[in-house]
Amino acid sequence: MSELEQKIISRLEELRVHLQADGGDLEVVAIKDKVVELKLRGACGGCPHATATIKGGLERILREEIDPEITIERVM
């Protein structure tokens, strides 16, 4: 596992508690270069705000804190 992947996974693990507090969760399906494939579970899986959570929340944080080229793609 690369250093970048370790940083991404570590930060997402820290952020999971916020999703879990709302009855949801996340699963990292794969990381390919700077593209993170992410599955939302529980309440977050069917939430109409899931895209905002991914792009406006998780992706923004990863870009600001780790690498500005990181993108998150939601997988079902």
Protein Blocks (a to p, Z undefined) as FASTA:
>chain_A
ZZklmmmmmmmmmmmmmmmmnopacddfbdchjaccdddehjllmpcklmmmmmmmmmmm
mmmmmomkbccdddZZ
